[in-house]
Amino acid sequence: MLTHSLPFRPTLRRLHLLIVNRGLLHGSAGVVYARMMAAYESTITTHLARLRSGIRP
């Protein structure tokens, strides 16, 4: 999938949620949600990188 190889994927996800999905209009709840989803994307990226390099989880 193309989205899995994008650089700065967590940052792009956060900006997408805040701007495109209008998370800023929801106030602090939208910002917290965007931050949590960015952390989730970061975890996925780290886990995939570890799997590809042969490090066991």
N, C-alpha and C positions, 0 to 999 in steps of 0.2 A: 504494500500500500504506500502511496506517495506521502501521506501525512506522517507516517512513522519515520521517515528519513529527513524530515525538515529540521533545520537547526533551530535552536531556541524554542522548541515545541511548547514547553510549559509557559513561557512568556507570551507566545502567540495565542495560546489557549486563553490565558487570563485577559489579554487585550480584546479578544473576540467576545468573551463573555461580558466584559464591561462596556464595550462600545457597540458592537454589532447587535448583541442581544439586549442591549440597554440595561445592563445590570446596575449602572450608576444611578438610574432612576429609582432603584429599590433601596437606596441609601446604604447603611452599613451592612445590612443583610446581603445585598448584592455583592459588595466588595469582599465580604468574608467568604461567600460562596465561590467567587472567582479565585480567591487565594487558595481555598481548599482544593478546587479542581486543578489548579496549577501544581500544587503539591502532589496530587494524584498522578498527573502526567509526568512529573519528575520521577516519581517512584517507578512508573511503568518504563520510562526511558532507561533508568538505572538497572532495573531488573533485566530488560532485554539486552543491554550491553554486557551484563555479567553472563547471561546465558550464551551469547554469541562468542564470548572469549573463553568459555569452557569452565568458568568458576561455578561450582555448585551452590545453589541457594541455601 
